[in-house]
Amino acid sequence: MYTIHVRFDRFRDINLSELIGAIGVYVIWDARAKARPTYIGEGNILKRFADHVGRNGRRFAHPWNGYAAIVSGSTHDVHKEESKAVERLLLDVANDTDRLPVANIQPGSWSAVLRFCRDETLRLAISRYDPLIPPSEAKPFAGSKEIKARVNDSGDIEVQHGWRVRRLRAPIM
């Protein structure tokens, strides 16, 4: 089993110096986001934030809130590929649980997931905060949540996770 440990911290709890040059995964909840994140991304976190602001002003409504996880514990020095796999699997969980971000156009990298689970199970151990919960409702995990991916006999990737479908509130009459 190949395990990637990711610790999601809230933006407000992260020291800027930790993000300089850091590769990882981030989840943006912009000012309009209520029940689902605005965007899930990966890469050099500070560079990607600058890319999202863009030349034409603001891509996402300010202020931003959210989570970031620096992927750095790999013994194989494959942080970028691990980040791509984490992003893809988070997008799968978001899709399964009615939390798919409104601004993600690409589905993420299946090839990154395949790289780690072709001959074994890929396990993501997510700790600290659930990035699919609005930061205003965030409570630290007691332990961790897991996402597991494996290739089945027909060559398809099976994803298992511990998240439930988002509970929708009944309309007020």
Backbone torsions as a table, in degrees:
resi	resn	phi	psi	omega
1	MET	NA	129.9	176.9
2	TYR	-99.5	121.9	-176.4
3	THR	-113.3	133.4	172.3
4	ILE	-114.4	121.8	177.9
5	HIS	-95.3	126.1	177.2
6	VAL	-129.4	127.3	179.0
7	ARG	-110.4	110.1	179.0
8	PHE	-88.3	122.0	174.3
9	ASP	-112.5	152.7	176.8
10	ARG	-69.4	148.5	178.7
11	PHE	-50.8	-43.5	-174.9
12	ARG	-68.1	-16.7	-179.4
13	ASP	-97.0	-3.4	-176.0
14	ILE	-96.7	133.2	175.8
15	ASN	-79.1	130.0	-178.0
16	LEU	-53.1	-37.4	-178.4
17	SER	-63.5	-24.9	177.0
18	GLU	-69.1	-27.2	-174.9
19	LEU	-88.1	-12.2	-178.2
20	ILE	-65.3	113.6	-179.3
21	GLY	76.9	2.1	-175.5
22	ALA	-75.6	136.0	174.5
23	ILE	-100.6	136.8	-180.0
24	GLY	-179.1	-157.0	-177.4
25	VAL	-126.0	144.1	179.8
26	TYR	-139.8	154.3	178.5
27	VAL	-129.9	116.6	-179.1
28	ILE	-96.1	130.1	169.7
29	TRP	-115.2	105.4	-178.1
30	ASP	-84.0	-177.5	-174.4
31	ALA	-62.2	-23.1	-179.4
32	ARG	-91.3	-13.1	-175.2
33	ALA	-73.0	131.0	179.0
34	LYS	-117.3	-55.5	-172.4
35	ALA	-117.2	-10.2	179.3
36	ARG	-141.0	147.6	-179.5
37	PRO	-63.9	160.8	177.4
38	THR	-82.6	-39.4	-174.0
39	TYR	-158.6	139.7	170.9
40	ILE	-116.9	127.5	-177.8
41	GLY	-141.9	175.4	179.9
42	GLU	-146.3	162.6	176.7
43	GLY	128.8	-158.3	174.3
44	ASN	-70.6	108.2	-166.1
45	ILE	-57.6	-50.8	-178.7
46	LEU	-64.1	-40.2	178.6
47	LYS	-63.5	-41.7	-180.0
48	ARG	-66.1	-37.4	176.5
49	PHE	-61.4	-44.2	178.3
50	ALA	-62.5	-39.4	177.8
51	ASP	-61.6	-37.3	-177.9
52	HIS	-70.8	-26.6	176.8
53	VAL	-70.8	-43.6	173.1
54	GLY	72.7	174.0	-178.8
55	ARG	-76.5	-29.1	-173.8
56	ASN	-92.3	20.8	179.8
57	GLY	109.3	-132.2	-172.4
58	ARG	-106.7	124.3	176.4
59	ARG	-78.7	-36.3	-179.9
60	PHE	-117.2	149.1	-179.7
61	ALA	-67.1	133.0	178.1
62	HIS	-91.3	150.8	3.3
63	PRO	-82.6	154.0	175.1
64	TRP	-87.8	150.0	170.8
65	ASN	-135.4	172.1	176.3
66	GLY	148.3	-156.3	-172.6
67	TYR	-138.7	153.4	172.7
68	ALA	-140.9	146.4	176.3
69	ALA	-131.8	121.0	176.5
70	ILE	-83.0	126.7	179.5
71	VAL	-97.4	104.4	-173.8
72	SER	-140.1	-5.3	-173.1
73	GLY	-86.4	5.1	-175.5
74	SER	-66.7	138.3	174.3
75	THR	-90.6	-5.7	-177.3
76	HIS	-104.6	2.8	179.0
77	ASP	54.6	49.0	-179.6
78	VAL	-126.2	44.2	-174.5
79	HIS	-57.6	-41.3	-178.8
80	LYS	-64.0	-46.7	179.8
81	GLU	-66.3	-38.5	176.7
82	GLU	-63.2	-41.6	179.0
83	SER	-62.0	-41.0	177.3
84	LYS	-61.7	-41.8	179.5
85	ALA	-65.5	-42.0	178.7
86	VAL	-62.7	-45.9	179.3
87	GLU	-57.5	-49.1	-177.8
88	ARG	-60.1	-45.3	-177.7
89	LEU	-70.3	-34.4	174.1
90	LEU	-64.1	-39.6	176.6
91	LEU	-63.4	-37.0	177.2
92	ASP	-64.7	-45.3	178.5
93	VAL	-63.2	-43.0	178.5
94	ALA	-59.4	-41.6	178.5
95	ASN	-65.3	-44.5	-179.6
96	ASP	-63.4	-27.2	-172.1
97	THR	-112.2	17.7	179.3
98	ASP	59.7	43.1	176.7
99	ARG	-128.7	22.1	-177.1
100	LEU	-62.0	127.8	-178.6
101	PRO	-60.6	146.5	-176.6
102	VAL	-76.4	-22.9	-173.9
103	ALA	-103.1	-6.7	178.5
104	ASN	-74.1	124.0	178.5
105	ILE	-97.1	-44.4	-179.8
106	GLN	-87.0	146.3	-178.5
107	PRO	-81.6	-0.9	-176.2
108	GLY	95.1	179.8	-170.8
109	SER	-102.1	105.4	173.7
110	TRP	-67.4	-32.6	-178.0
111	SER	-63.0	-34.2	177.4
112	ALA	-66.6	-40.6	177.8
113	VAL	-64.4	-45.8	179.6
114	LEU	-59.3	-36.0	-179.7
115	ARG	-56.5	-36.0	-175.4
116	PHE	-95.7	-16.1	-176.6
117	CYS	-123.9	17.8	179.2
118	ARG	-63.4	-42.5	-178.1
119	ASP	-112.1	2.6	-178.4
120	GLU	-157.5	177.8	177.5
121	THR	-84.3	136.4	172.7
122	LEU	-96.9	127.6	-179.1
123	ARG	-121.3	126.0	171.9
124	LEU	-102.6	126.3	175.3
125	ALA	-108.4	106.8	-175.6
126	ILE	-100.8	125.0	-177.6
127	SER	-126.2	173.4	178.3
128	ARG	77.7	-75.5	-179.7
129	TYR	-130.3	151.7	174.4
130	ASP	-84.1	112.4	-176.5
131	PRO	-71.1	-7.4	-179.9
132	LEU	-97.8	8.1	175.5
133	ILE	-107.4	137.8	177.4
134	PRO	-53.9	135.0	-177.9
135	PRO	-56.0	-29.1	178.7
136	SER	-67.2	-19.8	179.2
137	GLU	-106.0	6.4	-171.7
138	ALA	-67.0	134.2	172.0
139	LYS	-130.5	134.8	179.6
140	PRO	-60.8	144.1	174.5
141	PHE	-66.3	148.5	170.2
142	ALA	-74.5	-35.0	179.8
143	GLY	-131.0	-112.1	177.3
144	SER	-150.0	164.9	172.5
145	LYS	-112.0	152.4	-177.1
146	GLU	-122.6	148.2	167.7
147	ILE	-126.1	129.9	177.9
148	LYS	-120.7	138.7	177.8
149	ALA	-130.9	140.2	176.8
150	ARG	-151.2	155.0	177.0
151	VAL	-89.3	126.9	179.8
152	ASN	-86.0	-178.9	-175.9
153	ASP	-61.9	-26.6	179.9
154	SER	-90.2	3.9	176.4
155	GLY	89.1	3.7	177.6
156	ASP	-89.5	153.9	177.4
157	ILE	-90.3	127.4	175.1
158	GLU	-101.3	132.3	179.4
159	VAL	-117.6	129.2	176.2
160	GLN	-121.1	142.3	-179.8
161	HIS	-153.0	168.1	-177.8
162	GLY	-102.3	11.7	179.8
163	TRP	-84.5	149.5	175.1
164	ARG	-104.2	161.4	176.7
165	VAL	-60.8	140.3	-179.6
166	ARG	-57.9	132.0	179.7
167	ARG	-81.2	122.3	179.1
168	LEU	-89.8	137.3	178.4
169	ARG	-82.2	143.4	178.1
170	ALA	-69.4	143.6	179.3
171	PRO	-65.5	145.8	178.8
172	ILE	-82.5	127.9	-177.8
173	MET	-102.3	NA	NA
